[in-house]
Amino acid sequence: MANHAATKKDVRQSAKRNERNRYYGKTTRNAIRDIRAIDSQKTASDKLPEVSSMIDKLAKRGTIHKNKASNLKRKLALRVNSLKK
């Protein structure tokens, strides 16, 4: 690593971004896991917009690819819609 001030700052910034992205990614993965575990369609359909929003934010930040976000939301919607009322 170079000893330039700008390089040191860039390392600090990237570490901070990495930690933030890991936090939001893990939180979203936990929310996806929780919604998949729900057996009631009413409860799952209430939580679906919240989880979809979390996934969209990850894609917007660049943490995950936009196509992966789209695929995750599609699979969740199919799962929620297939549950019995």
CYANA upper distance limits for C-alpha pairs under 8 A (distance plus 0.5 A):
  1 MET  CA      7 THR  CA      8.22
  2 ALA  CA      7 THR  CA      7.01
  2 ALA  CA      8 LYS  CA      8.30
  3 ASN  CA      7 THR  CA      7.48
  3 ASN  CA      8 LYS  CA      7.48
  4 HIS  CA      8 LYS  CA      6.89
  5 ALA  CA      9 LYS  CA      6.69
  6 ALA  CA     10 ASP  CA      6.62
  7 THR  CA     11 VAL  CA      6.76
  8 LYS  CA     12 ARG  CA      6.88
  9 LYS  CA     13 GLN  CA      6.65
 10 ASP  CA     14 SER  CA      6.55
 11 VAL  CA     15 ALA  CA      6.65
 12 ARG  CA     16 LYS  CA      6.75
 13 GLN  CA     17 ARG  CA      6.66
 14 SER  CA     18 ASN  CA      6.43
 15 ALA  CA     19 GLU  CA      6.71
 16 LYS  CA     20 ARG  CA      6.74
 17 ARG  CA     21 ASN  CA      6.51
 18 ASN  CA     22 ARG  CA      6.59
 19 GLU  CA     23 TYR  CA      6.73
 20 ARG  CA     24 TYR  CA      6.79
 21 ASN  CA     25 GLY  CA      6.37
 21 ASN  CA     63 THR  CA      6.77
 22 ARG  CA     26 LYS  CA      6.48
 23 TYR  CA     27 THR  CA      6.60
 24 TYR  CA     28 THR  CA      6.58
 24 TYR  CA     58 LEU  CA      7.89
 25 GLY  CA     29 ARG  CA      6.65
 25 GLY  CA     58 LEU  CA      7.60
 25 GLY  CA     63 THR  CA      7.90
 26 LYS  CA     30 ASN  CA      6.65
 27 THR  CA     31 ALA  CA      6.79
 28 THR  CA     32 ILE  CA      6.68
 28 THR  CA     51 VAL  CA      7.61
 28 THR  CA     54 MET  CA      6.68
 28 THR  CA     55 ILE  CA      7.25
 29 ARG  CA     33 ARG  CA      6.66
 30 ASN  CA     34 ASP  CA      6.63
 31 ALA  CA     35 ILE  CA      6.69
 31 ALA  CA     51 VAL  CA      6.94
 32 ILE  CA     36 ARG  CA      6.70
 32 ILE  CA     51 VAL  CA      7.28
 32 ILE  CA     76 LEU  CA      8.43
 33 ARG  CA     37 ALA  CA      6.89
 34 ASP  CA     38 ILE  CA      7.17
 35 ILE  CA     44 ALA  CA      6.52
 35 ILE  CA     47 LYS  CA      7.60
 35 ILE  CA     48 LEU  CA      8.01
 36 ARG  CA     76 LEU  CA      7.94
 36 ARG  CA     79 ARG  CA      7.99
 38 ILE  CA     43 THR  CA      7.78
 38 ILE  CA     44 ALA  CA      6.62
 39 ASP  CA     44 ALA  CA      8.07
 39 ASP  CA     83 LEU  CA      7.26
 39 ASP  CA     84 LYS  CA      8.43
 40 SER  CA     44 ALA  CA      6.69
 40 SER  CA     83 LEU  CA      7.24
 40 SER  CA     84 LYS  CA      7.44
 40 SER  CA     85 LYS  CA      6.96
 41 GLN  CA     45 SER  CA      6.33
 41 GLN  CA     80 VAL  CA      6.49
 41 GLN  CA     81 ASN  CA      7.64
 41 GLN  CA     83 LEU  CA      5.81
 41 GLN  CA     84 LYS  CA      6.64
 41 GLN  CA     85 LYS  CA      5.90
 42 LYS  CA     46 ASP  CA      6.76
 42 LYS  CA     85 LYS  CA      7.42
 43 THR  CA     47 LYS  CA      6.95
 44 ALA  CA     48 LEU  CA      6.54
 44 ALA  CA     80 VAL  CA      6.55
 45 SER  CA     49 PRO  CA      8.06
 45 SER  CA     80 VAL  CA      6.80
 46 ASP  CA     50 GLU  CA      8.49
 47 LYS  CA     51 VAL  CA      6.91
 48 LEU  CA     52 SER  CA      6.49
 48 LEU  CA     76 LEU  CA      8.13
 48 LEU  CA     77 ALA  CA      7.92
 48 LEU  CA     80 VAL  CA      8.42
 49 PRO  CA     53 SER  CA      6.56
 50 GLU  CA     54 MET  CA      6.95
 51 VAL  CA     55 ILE  CA      6.79
 52 SER  CA     56 ASP  CA      6.66
 52 SER  CA     73 LYS  CA      6.51
 53 SER  CA     57 LYS  CA      6.72
 54 MET  CA     58 LEU  CA      6.94
 55 ILE  CA     59 ALA  CA      6.94
 55 ILE  CA     69 ALA  CA      6.32
 55 ILE  CA     72 LEU  CA      8.37
 55 ILE  CA     73 LYS  CA      8.00
 56 ASP  CA     60 LYS  CA      6.62
 56 ASP  CA     66 LYS  CA      8.41
 56 ASP  CA     69 ALA  CA      6.96
 57 LYS  CA     61 ARG  CA      6.64
 58 LEU  CA     62 GLY  CA      6.70
 58 LEU  CA     63 THR  CA      5.68
 58 LEU  CA     64 ILE  CA      6.34
 58 LEU  CA     69 ALA  CA      8.32
 59 ALA  CA     63 THR  CA      6.40
 59 ALA  CA     64 ILE  CA      5.53
 59 ALA  CA     65 HIS  CA      6.13
 59 ALA  CA     66 LYS  CA      5.58
 59 ALA  CA     69 ALA  CA      6.67
 60 LYS  CA     66 LYS  CA      8.11
 62 GLY  CA     66 LYS  CA      8.45
 64 ILE  CA     68 LYS  CA      7.13
 64 ILE  CA     69 ALA  CA      7.34
 65 HIS  CA     69 ALA  CA      6.89
 66 LYS  CA     70 SER  CA      6.72
 67 ASN  CA     71 ASN  CA      6.64
 68 LYS  CA     72 LEU  CA      6.60
 69 ALA  CA     73 LYS  CA      6.72
 70 SER  CA     74 ARG  CA      6.64
 71 ASN  CA     75 LYS  CA      6.66
 72 LEU  CA     76 LEU  CA      6.67
 73 LYS  CA     77 ALA  CA      6.58
 74 ARG  CA     78 LEU  CA      6.68
 75 LYS  CA     79 ARG  CA      6.66
 76 LEU  CA     80 VAL  CA      6.62
 77 ALA  CA     81 ASN  CA      6.52
 78 LEU  CA     82 SER  CA      6.58
 79 ARG  CA     83 LEU  CA      7.08
